[in-house]
Amino acid sequence: MSTATIALGVDQPDTGSRASWAVRDALTVTWRYLLGYLRIPEALFFSSVQPIMFVLLFRFVFAGAINIPHLGYVDYMMPGIFVQSVAFGSVATSIGLAEDLQKGLIERFRALPMARSAVLAGRTTADLVRNIWVVVLMTGVGYAVGFRIHTNPLEFLAGCGVLLLFAYALSWGFATIGLSAPNSETAQVMSFPVLFPLTFASSAFVPVKSMPGWLQAWANHQPVSVVVNAARGLMDGHLALFSSESVGAATLHALAWCAVMVVVLVPLAVHRYRRVG
């Protein structure tokens, strides 16, 4: 039986390959973090309020000032708000790991005979589950303020899948930041300078063509714009108004970015985890 499993109060047989053991450890740690969300409902509540505020503010403050030809602003902005919100939600990985490190919990995990990747996989998976809840919540709020799906439910779900995969890949980058920060406050301060140029200098809230030429080169090719374009094509079907890519090409482009991020960021986070303490 895995010592990590015993320590966290879940009985599972110690059978199978090393890979299956790592998966069991990761699921156990995931469950621990999810229980943490349930035991502190205030944290879950206020982390849900922020995405709602973004939807309402952009819908009723900026909609009258930003003109999107042939498309209502609420339908244009919602894919961008989805991506922004799950990206901001990924910062919880950085803050949570920094807090665990500060409290000495990471050292206790490292002393157990468990997979090195289990703590990080558990943390990022728990934050992915929370982001799924955020997407469901925002969909309901978006519908209440006028957002409509102009494709079909399956394509909409595919768009949600792309943006959630992006958020999961991004969480591994924030895991490295969290393990490098001395405390959770510093982890948060270190995370947002990474997010702001990605989310606001992108196609999330305004067409890239409205930006200065030098900024368009960045906005057109950075990962948030790529993921927003794919989500926009799958969710509202109006990608052709803003991009020369087809929906299929935009989706493959977004998936390629997610794959590259996973390949690069996961080893970095695991390497940093092995060096902490």
C-alpha positions as YAML, in Angstrom:
chain: A
units: angstrom
residues:
- id: 1
  name: MET
  ca: [0.00, 0.00, 0.00]
- id: 2
  name: SER
  ca: [1.28, 3.48, -0.88]
- id: 3
  name: THR
  ca: [2.49, 5.36, 2.21]
- id: 4
  name: ALA
  ca: [1.09, 8.56, 0.68]
- id: 5
  name: THR
  ca: [-2.28, 6.86, 0.44]
- id: 6
  name: ILE
  ca: [-2.15, 5.76, 4.11]
- id: 7
  name: ALA
  ca: [-1.12, 9.24, 5.23]
- id: 8
  name: LEU
  ca: [-4.07, 10.82, 3.46]
- id: 9
  name: GLY
  ca: [-6.60, 8.32, 4.75]
- id: 10
  name: VAL
  ca: [-7.48, 6.48, 1.54]
- id: 11
  name: ASP
  ca: [-7.10, 2.69, 1.34]
- id: 12
  name: GLN
  ca: [-5.91, 1.42, -2.02]
- id: 13
  name: PRO
  ca: [-4.08, -1.79, -2.87]
- id: 14
  name: ASP
  ca: [-0.39, -1.57, -3.59]
- id: 15
  name: THR
  ca: [-0.56, -3.41, -6.91]
- id: 16
  name: GLY
  ca: [0.18, -2.61, -10.48]
- id: 17
  name: SER
  ca: [3.01, -0.90, -12.24]
- id: 18
  name: ARG
  ca: [4.96, 2.14, -11.12]
- id: 19
  name: ALA
  ca: [2.87, 4.26, -13.47]
- id: 20
  name: SER
  ca: [-0.40, 3.09, -11.92]
- id: 21
  name: TRP
  ca: [1.03, 3.75, -8.46]
- id: 22
  name: ALA
  ca: [1.90, 7.30, -9.53]
- id: 23
  name: VAL
  ca: [-1.65, 7.77, -10.85]
- id: 24
  name: ARG
  ca: [-3.13, 6.53, -7.54]
- id: 25
  name: ASP
  ca: [-0.89, 8.88, -5.57]
- id: 26
  name: ALA
  ca: [-1.86, 11.79, -7.83]
- id: 27
  name: LEU
  ca: [-5.57, 11.04, -7.44]
- id: 28
  name: THR
  ca: [-5.18, 10.83, -3.68]
- id: 29
  name: VAL
  ca: [-3.48, 14.22, -3.56]
- id: 30
  name: THR
  ca: [-6.15, 15.62, -5.91]
- id: 31
  name: TRP
  ca: [-8.84, 14.47, -3.52]
- id: 32
  name: ARG
  ca: [-7.01, 16.11, -0.62]
- id: 33
  name: TYR
  ca: [-6.95, 19.46, -2.39]
- id: 34
  name: LEU
  ca: [-10.61, 19.16, -3.45]
- id: 35
  name: LEU
  ca: [-11.57, 18.48, 0.17]
- id: 36
  name: GLY
  ca: [-9.68, 21.65, 1.05]
- id: 37
  name: TYR
  ca: [-11.95, 23.63, -1.28]
- id: 38
  name: LEU
  ca: [-15.04, 22.07, 0.29]
- id: 39
  name: ARG
  ca: [-13.84, 22.76, 3.84]
- id: 40
  name: ILE
  ca: [-13.20, 26.44, 3.06]
- id: 41
  name: PRO
  ca: [-16.36, 27.40, 1.15]
- id: 42
  name: GLU
  ca: [-15.53, 31.10, 1.49]
- id: 43
  name: ALA
  ca: [-12.46, 30.63, -0.72]
- id: 44
  name: LEU
  ca: [-14.52, 28.80, -3.34]
- id: 45
  name: PHE
  ca: [-17.24, 31.46, -3.17]
- id: 46
  name: PHE
  ca: [-14.93, 34.43, -3.66]
- id: 47
  name: SER
  ca: [-12.96, 32.66, -6.40]
- id: 48
  name: SER
  ca: [-16.32, 32.24, -8.18]
- id: 49
  name: VAL
  ca: [-17.30, 35.88, -7.70]
- id: 50
  name: GLN
  ca: [-14.34, 37.20, -9.68]
- id: 51
  name: PRO
  ca: [-15.32, 35.55, -13.02]
- id: 52
  name: ILE
  ca: [-18.92, 36.75, -12.55]
- id: 53
  name: MET
  ca: [-17.66, 40.31, -11.99]
- id: 54
  name: PHE
  ca: [-15.55, 40.12, -15.15]
- id: 55
  name: VAL
  ca: [-18.58, 39.05, -17.20]
- id: 56
  name: LEU
  ca: [-20.81, 41.80, -15.78]
- id: 57
  name: LEU
  ca: [-18.20, 44.55, -16.01]
- id: 58
  name: PHE
  ca: [-17.19, 43.81, -19.60]
- id: 59
  name: ARG
  ca: [-20.82, 43.29, -20.63]
- id: 60
  name: PHE
  ca: [-22.22, 46.50, -19.19]
- id: 61
  name: VAL
  ca: [-19.19, 48.83, -19.00]
- id: 62
  name: PHE
  ca: [-17.26, 48.13, -22.21]
- id: 63
  name: ALA
  ca: [-20.00, 46.86, -24.52]
- id: 64
  name: GLY
  ca: [-21.18, 50.36, -25.35]
- id: 65
  name: ALA
  ca: [-17.68, 51.63, -26.08]
- id: 66
  name: ILE
  ca: [-16.31, 48.77, -28.20]
- id: 67
  name: ASN
  ca: [-17.95, 48.22, -31.57]
- id: 68
  name: ILE
  ca: [-17.58, 44.76, -33.10]
- id: 69
  name: PRO
  ca: [-18.87, 44.79, -36.72]
- id: 70
  name: HIS
  ca: [-21.53, 42.18, -37.54]
- id: 71
  name: LEU
  ca: [-21.44, 40.76, -34.01]
- id: 72
  name: GLY
  ca: [-22.69, 41.79, -30.58]
- id: 73
  name: TYR
  ca: [-19.92, 42.48, -28.10]
- id: 74
  name: VAL
  ca: [-21.26, 39.97, -25.57]
- id: 75
  name: ASP
  ca: [-20.77, 37.13, -28.07]
- id: 76
  name: TYR
  ca: [-17.30, 38.42, -28.96]
- id: 77
  name: MET
  ca: [-16.12, 38.87, -25.38]
- id: 78
  name: MET
  ca: [-17.36, 35.65, -23.75]
- id: 79
  name: PRO
  ca: [-14.72, 33.30, -25.26]
- id: 80
  name: GLY
  ca: [-12.08, 35.83, -24.14]
- id: 81
  name: ILE
  ca: [-13.59, 36.03, -20.66]
- id: 82
  name: PHE
  ca: [-13.63, 32.23, -20.46]
- id: 83
  name: VAL
  ca: [-9.92, 32.02, -21.29]
- id: 84
  name: GLN
  ca: [-9.00, 34.93, -19.03]
- id: 85
  name: SER
  ca: [-10.90, 33.49, -16.06]
- id: 86
  name: VAL
  ca: [-9.43, 29.99, -16.27]
- id: 87
  name: ALA
  ca: [-5.97, 31.48, -16.76]
- id: 88
  name: PHE
  ca: [-6.42, 33.63, -13.65]
- id: 89
  name: GLY
  ca: [-7.76, 30.54, -11.88]
- id: 90
  name: SER
  ca: [-4.53, 28.73, -12.69]
- id: 91
  name: VAL
  ca: [-2.71, 31.17, -10.40]
- id: 92
  name: ALA
  ca: [-4.25, 29.19, -7.53]
- id: 93
  name: THR
  ca: [-1.67, 26.49, -8.29]
- id: 94
  name: SER
  ca: [1.14, 28.93, -7.62]
- id: 95
  name: ILE
  ca: [-0.42, 30.30, -4.44]
- id: 96
  name: GLY
  ca: [-1.43, 26.88, -3.09]
- id: 97
  name: LEU
  ca: [1.98, 25.28, -3.60]
- id: 98
  name: ALA
  ca: [3.78, 28.28, -2.10]
- id: 99
  name: GLU
  ca: [1.52, 28.05, 0.95]
- id: 100
  name: ASP
  ca: [2.13, 24.30, 1.29]
- id: 101
  name: LEU
  ca: [5.86, 24.88, 0.99]
- id: 102
  name: GLN
  ca: [5.75, 27.64, 3.61]
- id: 103
  name: LYS
  ca: [3.84, 25.39, 6.04]
- id: 104
  name: GLY
  ca: [6.25, 22.48, 5.58]
- id: 105
  name: LEU
  ca: [3.69, 20.22, 3.92]
- id: 106
  name: ILE
  ca: [5.81, 19.78, 0.80]
- id: 107
  name: GLU
  ca: [8.68, 18.47, 2.94]
- id: 108
  name: ARG
  ca: [6.33, 15.93, 4.49]
- id: 109
  name: PHE
  ca: [5.18, 14.80, 1.04]
- id: 110
  name: ARG
  ca: [8.77, 14.50, -0.18]
- id: 111
  name: ALA
  ca: [9.61, 12.27, 2.79]
- id: 112
  name: LEU
  ca: [6.97, 9.76, 1.68]
- id: 113
  name: PRO
  ca: [7.69, 7.00, -0.87]
- id: 114
  name: MET
  ca: [5.40, 8.50, -3.47]
- id: 115
  name: ALA
  ca: [5.79, 9.59, -7.07]
- id: 116
  name: ARG
  ca: [7.62, 12.89, -7.39]
- id: 117
  name: SER
  ca: [5.00, 14.12, -9.81]
- id: 118
  name: ALA
  ca: [2.02, 13.19, -7.58]
- id: 119
  name: VAL
  ca: [1.87, 16.41, -5.56]
- id: 120
  name: LEU
  ca: [2.12, 18.60, -8.63]
- id: 121
  name: ALA
  ca: [-0.29, 16.47, -10.65]
- id: 122
  name: GLY
  ca: [-2.75, 16.44, -7.76]
- id: 123
  name: ARG
  ca: [-2.58, 20.20, -7.30]
- id: 124
  name: THR
  ca: [-2.98, 21.00, -10.99]
- id: 125
  name: THR
  ca: [-5.80, 18.48, -11.41]
- id: 126
  name: ALA
  ca: [-7.70, 19.89, -8.43]
- id: 127
  name: ASP
  ca: [-7.37, 23.38, -9.90]
- id: 128
  name: LEU
  ca: [-8.58, 22.01, -13.24]
- id: 129
  name: VAL
  ca: [-11.72, 20.68, -11.53]
- id: 130
  name: ARG
  ca: [-12.28, 24.09, -9.96]
- id: 131
  name: ASN
  ca: [-11.88, 25.71, -13.39]
- id: 132
  name: ILE
  ca: [-14.54, 23.36, -14.79]
- id: 133
  name: TRP
  ca: [-16.91, 24.71, -12.17]
- id: 134
  name: VAL
  ca: [-15.95, 28.28, -13.14]
- id: 135
  name: VAL
  ca: [-16.72, 27.58, -16.83]
- id: 136
  name: VAL
  ca: [-20.13, 26.13, -15.94]
- id: 137
  name: LEU
  ca: [-20.90, 29.12, -13.74]
- id: 138
  name: MET
  ca: [-19.79, 31.64, -16.35]
- id: 139
  name: THR
  ca: [-21.86, 29.94, -19.04]
- id: 140
  name: GLY
  ca: [-24.96, 30.45, -16.95]
- id: 141
  name: VAL
  ca: [-24.10, 34.09, -16.18]
- id: 142
  name: GLY
  ca: [-23.23, 34.71, -19.82]
- id: 143
  name: TYR
  ca: [-26.59, 33.37, -20.94]
- id: 144
  name: ALA
  ca: [-28.29, 35.65, -18.42]
- id: 145
  name: VAL
  ca: [-26.65, 38.74, -19.97]
- id: 146
  name: GLY
  ca: [-27.24, 37.81, -23.62]
- id: 147
  name: PHE
  ca: [-24.51, 35.38, -24.68]
- id: 148
  name: ARG
  ca: [-25.67, 32.68, -27.10]
- id: 149
  name: ILE
  ca: [-24.02, 29.63, -28.67]
- id: 150
  name: HIS
  ca: [-24.07, 30.05, -32.46]
- id: 151
  name: THR
  ca: [-22.59, 26.64, -33.30]
- id: 152
  name: ASN
  ca: [-23.88, 23.57, -31.46]
- id: 153
  name: PRO
  ca: [-23.49, 22.06, -27.97]
- id: 154
  name: LEU
  ca: [-20.76, 19.62, -29.04]
- id: 155
  name: GLU
  ca: [-18.61, 22.36, -30.58]
- id: 156
  name: PHE
  ca: [-19.19, 24.53, -27.53]
- id: 157
  name: LEU
  ca: [-17.99, 21.70, -25.28]
- id: 158
  name: ALA
  ca: [-14.98, 21.23, -27.55]
- id: 159
  name: GLY
  ca: [-14.18, 24.92, -27.11]
- id: 160
  name: CYS
  ca: [-14.44, 24.51, -23.34]
- id: 161
  name: GLY
  ca: [-12.11, 21.53, -23.56]
- id: 162
  name: VAL
  ca: [-9.48, 23.53, -25.44]
- id: 163
  name: LEU
  ca: [-9.48, 26.39, -22.95]
- id: 164
  name: LEU
  ca: [-9.42, 24.01, -19.97]
- id: 165
  name: LEU
  ca: [-6.46, 22.15, -21.47]
- id: 166
  name: PHE
  ca: [-4.69, 25.49, -21.85]
- id: 167
  name: ALA
  ca: [-5.43, 26.36, -18.22]
- id: 168
  name: TYR
  ca: [-4.10, 22.99, -17.10]
- id: 169
  name: ALA
  ca: [-0.86, 23.46, -19.06]
- id: 170
  name: LEU
  ca: [-0.52, 26.97, -17.64]
- id: 171
  name: SER
  ca: [-0.95, 25.61, -14.10]
- id: 172
  name: TRP
  ca: [2.32, 23.70, -14.46]
- id: 173
  name: GLY
  ca: [4.12, 26.95, -15.20]
- id: 174
  name: PHE
  ca: [2.59, 28.54, -12.13]
- id: 175
  name: ALA
  ca: [3.58, 25.47, -10.12]
- id: 176
  name: THR
  ca: [7.21, 26.34, -10.86]
- id: 177
  name: ILE
  ca: [6.60, 29.91, -9.71]
- id: 178
  name: GLY
  ca: [4.88, 28.74, -6.53]
- id: 179
  name: LEU
  ca: [7.77, 26.43, -5.67]
- id: 180
  name: SER
  ca: [10.24, 29.27, -6.26]
- id: 181
  name: ALA
  ca: [8.44, 31.85, -4.09]
- id: 182
  name: PRO
  ca: [9.15, 32.25, -0.36]
- id: 183
  name: ASN
  ca: [5.45, 32.61, 0.50]
- id: 184
  name: SER
  ca: [1.98, 32.68, -1.05]
- id: 185
  name: GLU
  ca: [1.81, 36.49, -1.20]
- id: 186
  name: THR
  ca: [5.02, 36.65, -3.23]
- id: 187
  name: ALA
  ca: [3.80, 33.82, -5.46]
- id: 188
  name: GLN
  ca: [0.71, 35.85, -6.34]
- id: 189
  name: VAL
  ca: [2.80, 38.96, -7.03]
- id: 190
  name: MET
  ca: [5.14, 36.92, -9.25]
- id: 191
  name: SER
  ca: [2.27, 35.32, -11.20]
- id: 192
  name: PHE
  ca: [0.25, 38.30, -12.38]
- id: 193
  name: PRO
  ca: [3.06, 40.04, -14.34]
- id: 194
  name: VAL
  ca: [3.14, 36.86, -16.43]
- id: 195
  name: LEU
  ca: [-0.63, 36.84, -16.97]
- id: 196
  name: PHE
  ca: [-1.37, 40.46, -17.74]
- id: 197
  name: PRO
  ca: [0.62, 40.78, -21.01]
- id: 198
  name: LEU
  ca: [-0.84, 37.46, -22.14]
- id: 199
  name: THR
  ca: [-4.50, 38.17, -21.39]
- id: 200
  name: PHE
  ca: [-4.87, 41.87, -22.17]
- id: 201
  name: ALA
  ca: [-2.49, 42.14, -25.14]
- id: 202
  name: SER
  ca: [-4.50, 39.52, -26.99]
- id: 203
  name: SER
  ca: [-7.63, 39.05, -29.07]
- id: 204
  name: ALA
  ca: [-9.66, 38.31, -25.94]
- id: 205
  name: PHE
  ca: [-11.44, 41.66, -25.62]
- id: 206
  name: VAL
  ca: [-10.73, 43.69, -28.76]
- id: 207
  name: PRO
  ca: [-9.86, 42.79, -32.37]
- id: 208
  name: VAL
  ca: [-6.11, 42.62, -32.90]
- id: 209
  name: LYS
  ca: [-6.44, 44.92, -35.91]
- id: 210
  name: SER
  ca: [-7.32, 47.78, -33.56]
- id: 211
  name: MET
  ca: [-3.88, 47.58, -31.88]
- id: 212
  name: PRO
  ca: [-0.66, 49.33, -32.97]
- id: 213
  name: GLY
  ca: [1.26, 47.42, -35.62]
- id: 214
  name: TRP
  ca: [4.15, 46.50, -33.34]
- id: 215
  name: LEU
  ca: [1.73, 45.03, -30.79]
- id: 216
  name: GLN
  ca: [-0.21, 43.07, -33.39]
- id: 217
  name: ALA
  ca: [2.84, 40.88, -34.06]
- id: 218
  name: TRP
  ca: [2.78, 39.78, -30.42]
- id: 219
  name: ALA
  ca: [-0.99, 39.57, -30.06]
- id: 220
  name: ASN
  ca: [-1.51, 37.44, -33.15]
- id: 221
  name: HIS
  ca: [0.90, 34.69, -32.15]
- id: 222
  name: GLN
  ca: [0.93, 34.49, -28.36]
- id: 223
  name: PRO
  ca: [-0.90, 31.50, -26.79]
- id: 224
  name: VAL
  ca: [-3.87, 33.32, -25.25]
- id: 225
  name: SER
  ca: [-4.90, 34.79, -28.61]
- id: 226
  name: VAL
  ca: [-4.49, 31.41, -30.26]
- id: 227
  name: VAL
  ca: [-6.67, 29.70, -27.64]
- id: 228
  name: VAL
  ca: [-9.25, 32.52, -27.69]
- id: 229
  name: ASN
  ca: [-9.51, 32.26, -31.49]
- id: 230
  name: ALA
  ca: [-10.09, 28.52, -31.29]
- id: 231
  name: ALA
  ca: [-12.68, 28.93, -28.52]
- id: 232
  name: ARG
  ca: [-14.37, 31.75, -30.43]
- id: 233
  name: GLY
  ca: [-14.66, 29.63, -33.56]
- id: 234
  name: LEU
  ca: [-16.02, 26.63, -31.67]
- id: 235
  name: MET
  ca: [-18.36, 28.59, -29.40]
- id: 236
  name: ASP
  ca: [-19.88, 31.31, -31.55]
- id: 237
  name: GLY
  ca: [-18.80, 30.42, -35.10]
- id: 238
  name: HIS
  ca: [-17.66, 33.95, -36.00]
- id: 239
  name: LEU
  ca: [-13.93, 33.35, -36.24]
- id: 240
  name: ALA
  ca: [-13.90, 34.24, -39.96]
- id: 241
  name: LEU
  ca: [-14.72, 37.86, -39.04]
- id: 242
  name: PHE
  ca: [-11.41, 38.25, -37.20]
- id: 243
  name: SER
  ca: [-8.99, 35.62, -38.50]
- id: 244
  name: SER
  ca: [-7.93, 34.06, -41.79]
- id: 245
  name: GLU
  ca: [-7.68, 30.64, -40.12]
- id: 246
  name: SER
  ca: [-10.46, 28.10, -40.33]
- id: 247
  name: VAL
  ca: [-11.95, 26.80, -37.09]
- id: 248
  name: GLY
  ca: [-10.16, 23.47, -37.55]
- id: 249
  name: ALA
  ca: [-6.79, 25.13, -38.13]
- id: 250
  name: ALA
  ca: [-7.27, 27.45, -35.16]
- id: 251
  name: THR
  ca: [-8.15, 24.49, -32.94]
- id: 252
  name: LEU
  ca: [-5.08, 22.52, -34.05]
- id: 253
  name: HIS
  ca: [-2.94, 25.62, -33.50]
- id: 254
  name: ALA
  ca: [-4.30, 25.95, -29.95]
- id: 255
  name: LEU
  ca: [-3.78, 22.26, -29.20]
- id: 256
  name: ALA
  ca: [-0.20, 22.51, -30.48]
- id: 257
  name: TRP
  ca: [0.47, 25.41, -28.09]
- id: 258
  name: CYS
  ca: [-1.00, 23.41, -25.19]
- id: 259
  name: ALA
  ca: [1.15, 20.39, -26.08]
- id: 260
  name: VAL
  ca: [4.33, 22.49, -26.24]
- id: 261
  name: MET
  ca: [3.51, 24.09, -22.88]
- id: 262
  name: VAL
  ca: [2.96, 20.69, -21.24]
- id: 263
  name: VAL
  ca: [6.18, 19.26, -22.68]
- id: 264
  name: VAL
  ca: [8.20, 22.26, -21.47]
- id: 265
  name: LEU
  ca: [6.48, 23.20, -18.19]
- id: 266
  name: VAL
  ca: [5.86, 19.78, -16.61]
- id: 267
  name: PRO
  ca: [9.55, 18.79, -16.47]
- id: 268
  name: LEU
  ca: [10.46, 22.27, -15.19]
- id: 269
  name: ALA
  ca: [7.93, 22.00, -12.36]
- id: 270
  name: VAL
  ca: [9.02, 18.46, -11.41]
- id: 271
  name: HIS
  ca: [12.68, 19.52, -11.50]
- id: 272
  name: ARG
  ca: [11.93, 22.47, -9.22]
- id: 273
  name: TYR
  ca: [9.94, 20.23, -6.88]
- id: 274
  name: ARG
  ca: [12.92, 17.91, -6.49]
- id: 275
  name: ARG
  ca: [15.14, 20.84, -5.51]
- id: 276
  name: VAL
  ca: [12.93, 22.53, -2.91]
- id: 277
  name: GLY
  ca: [13.73, 22.25, 0.78]
...
